[in-house]
Amino acid sequence: MGRPPNDPTAYRPVWWLPGPHLQTVVPSLSRGRQVQSPGKPRVIAVSDASSVQVLDHRPVGRLRGTLILVHGMAGSADSAYMRRTANVALVAGWRVLRMNLRNCGGTEALASTFYNAGQSDDVGCVLRWLDSVAGSRPYVTAGFSLGGNVVLRHAAVPGDSPSPDAVVAVNPPVDLDRCATAIEAPPNRAYQWHYVRRLRNQLKQIALHRPLPVPLRSRREIGSVRRFDALYTAPDAGFPSAEAYYSHASADPVLSRLERPGAILSARNDPFVPWEMFEGRPWEGRLQVTLASSGGHCGFWQAGKPRFWAADWILDRAEGLVRRRA
């Protein structure tokens, strides 16, 4: 019998992807297969002037529950890791909702504000919609990178929205300020430029539908994720600075209030989500934390099937956590 996916020694990267950067970049370049089950677009109101879109996929055969997937910064419901996880979950009998955060995945016309790491209430609105259409519980929310912070934050402070039965997160930047600093390190310059380019392109698409609160700056003028957040994300969300936004939106300060079963997967060689954030925290006993020795940032590429090892981990944790709560 093989080692369970929650065992940090179970992940073995393919031999031709040594080191954190190849393990991060190469998987993101492969688009992967389309999701095998046609997804029905659903538009769900999250505020008086904003809605989000989810793609709703149903499995063939017996239904085990509903998995709500949330993408990372500058991603979308169509990001490769979202597709791969959806395919694995559908085979296992889970209904899958691939959620686009505000303005993402071609939905710029649906929302009056940008997405940000603190919009955890949007996940609550999706769960409320599921309840309204007699959605199939258990509900498990699963987020990647920034989306991981969003789902963890929602599970810890759901407000008056329905709570998930369990929550899982892959490489979540639970301390946003610390991660914004980490991505500024010289070895991470390529990531910084990649995200600035993608974020700026998102602004260009938004500008086709409504005026931007701040004129679009050049990629060089923006320069960093922190500067982007200072110019655009923070003021759009009502914060005076990037640091104030990071303090409010980070999941770390609220995870001690988590009352639902939860799990985090990250890698000790993640280039810009420091693994030390997940050890010695007040909330550590409330979450199962799996720290693989390698895997990069949302990479976890393996030789076996499925290629994306984190998808197996998500399904294993989802089913295990739900059983534990039952």
N, C-alpha and C positions, 0 to 999 in steps of 0.2 A: 504493500500500500504506500502511495506517495505521501509526502508531507502535506499537511493542509495549507491552503492559501494564506491563512492568517499567521503561519510560521514565517518569520522574516528570513529564514535561511532557505525557504522554498523557492524564492525567485532566483533564477539563473539567467543573466543576460546572454544573448547570443555572442559568440566569441569575437565576431567582427565589429562589435560595438563597445570597445573599451572606453572607459572614462565617462564623466558626467555629460559632456557636451554632445558627443555622438549619441549617447543614450537619450538625450533630450530632443535633439534636432531631427535625427533620421526618422523616428516614428511619426513625427508631425508632417513629414514630407509625403508620406504614403496616405493617400485618401481613403484606401480601404473600400470594401464593398458597400453598396447602397443598403439601407436597412431593408431586410427581406420582406417585412410586412408593410403594405402601404400605410402611410400615416395620414390621419385626417387632421387638417389644421383647425385649431380651436382658438378663438380670440376671447381673452378673459380680462375684464376690467380690473385694474389694480388701484385706480384713483378716479376722481371725477373727469380728468382729462387724459388719462393714460391707460393703455391696455398692453398686454403681452400676448404673444402667440405660443402655443404649445402644439407639437405634432404628436398625435395620439395613435399609438400602435397597439393592436390586440393580437395575442398569440393564438395559434390553432390548438384546440384541445383544452384541457382543464386549466383554469386560471388560479394562480398561486397568490396573486396580490398585485399591487401597482408600484412601479418604480419610477420616481420622478427624477430626471437627470438635469443638472444645471451646469452650464459650460463656464469656462474661465474668461479672463480678460482678453478682449479683442477676438473672442471666439463666437460661436453660434451653435444652434441645435445641430448643424451639419458638420461640426468639427469631428475630426477622425476618431478621437477617443469616445465621442458621443455615439457615433455610428457603431463602433466596435462593441461597446457595452450594450447598446440596444439589441444587437443581434444575439449576443450571448444570453441576455435576459429573456428574449422572446422564445428562444429554443427551450429555456428552462420553465416556460409557462407564465412569465410575468407580463402584465400589461405595462407598456412603457410610454411615458410622456417625456418628450424631449423639449425642454423649455428654452425659448429665446428670452434672454433678459431684454430690458427696454432698448429699443432702437437696433437690436441685433438681428442678423439673419434676414435682412431686407424688410424689417418692420419699422423703419424710421418714421413712417406716417402715423403709427399707432400711439406714440408716446410724446408727451410735451416736455419731458425731462430726460437727461442721460441716465444710463444705468450706473449703479455704483455698488460697492461691496457691502453697504449697509441696508440695501433694499430687501431685507429679509421678509418684510410684510408681503412682498409680491409672491413669495412661495406660499405664504398663508392663504392668499387669494386663490391660488391654484388648488390648494387642498379644500378650500371652502367650495369651489366650483365642483370638485370631485364629489364632495358630500351631497351637493345639490342634484347631481345626476346619478345618485346611488352608486358611487365609485366602489371598486372592489378593494376592501382592506384585506391584509395590512397595507398601509402606505409606508414606503421607505423613500426618503429623500437622499439623493446622492449627488455630490458636487465635486467638480474638478477645479483645482487652483482657486481663483477668486470665487467661483461658484461653491467651492467647499466651505469657504468662510461664510457665504450667504446661508447655506443650509444649516450649518452648525449654529449660527446666530439665531436663526428662526427656531430651531429645536429648543434652544435654551430660553428664549424669550418670545414665545408664540403670540403673546397678547391675547386678543379674543378670537383668534383664528384656530381652526383645528390643528392639533399636533400630529406629527408623523408617529408611526409606531416604532420607527428606528431611523437613525441618520448615519450616513457614512460619508467620508470626505477623503479625497486623494490630493496630496500635496497642498493642503489649504494654508494660505498666508494669514494665520490667525493673529499675527502682530504685523499689521500693514506697514507701520513706520519702519520696523526692522527689515522687512522684506524690500521696501523701497530703497533703503540704504544698501542692502546686499546686492541689488541689481546694478548699483552704481559702481561696484568694484571693477577695476580695469579688465579682468578676464571675462566680465559679463557685458562688455560694450556692445557686442553683436546683438544680444537679447534686448538691450536698452533701445537700440536703433530699430530693431524689428517691431517692438511694441509701440514705439512712438510713431512709426510709419503706419501701422495698422490702426492705431487710435486716431491718428490724423485723417486717415481715409474714411473712418467712420464719421468723423465730423463733416467731411466733405459731402457725404451722403445725407446727413441730417440737414445740412444747409440747403439742400434742394427742396426741403419741405417747410422750413421755418428759419428765421434769423437766429444766428448763434449769439449767445450773450456777450461773447468776446470775439472780435475778428479772428479769422483763422490765421495762425502764425505759421511760419515756415518750419520744416522739420528741425532745422538747425536752431531756430529761436526757441522751440519747445525743449529739445535736447534730452529730456529725461522723463521718466514716468512721474516722478515727484513734481516736476515743473508742469507737466500736463495736468495733474490733479490740482495744482495750485491755480492754474489758469482757467480750467474748465470744470472739472468734477466738483471741487469744493464749493465754488460760488453757485453752481447750478443746484447743489443740494442744500444751500443755505449756510455754509461754513466759511469762516473768515480766512482759513488757511488749509493747506494740505494736511498739516499736522493735526488740526482740530478734526478734520474729516477722518483721518486715520484713527484717532483716539475713539471717536464715536462708533465707527463702523467695524472695528476689529472684534472678532469673536472672543479672543482670549479673556477679556475682563468679565464676560458673562457666562463662560462655560461652567463655572461652579454652580450655576443654577439649573444645569441640565438635568432633567428628570426622565428622559427617554433613553433607552439603550443606544449607544453610539460607538463609532470606531473611526480611527484615522489611519491612513496609509501614507507614509512619506519615505524618502530615501535619504540616507546619510550623505549622499553626494549630490543632492539637489543643488544646482548652482545658485539659486536665489531665495529658497525657502529654507533657512537654517534649521537643521534637525534639532538643535538644542532647544528650540521653542517648545518642543513636545515632551521634555523631560523635567521633572521637578516642579510641575505646575500644581496649583491648588486643586485643579479639576482632574488631575491625572487618573484618579481612581474611578472617575465617572465615565471614562472613555477607554476602549481597548485601542492601544497605540501599537501599530506595526511599523517598525523602522527597518526597512531593507537596507543592506549594505550598499546597494547600487540601484539604479533605475532612472536616475536623472529626474527631471521635472515632467511628470505625467508621461513618462516614456514606458518603462517596464516592458520592454520588448523581449520576448523569449523565443526559443527555438521551437517549442511545442505549440499545440493548439489549445485555446485561442492564442494568437500571436501577442495580443495585449493582455499580459498577466493580470493587470489590475482589474480587468473585467471579471475574471474568475474570483479574485479577492472580494470584489463588491458583492457578487451573488452569494458567495460563501458567508460573508459577514451579514448580509441582509437576512438570509434564512436563519442563521444562527441567532442573531439578535432578536428576531421576531419570536423564535421558539423560546428564548430565554424570558421574554416578557409574557408569554402566554400562561 
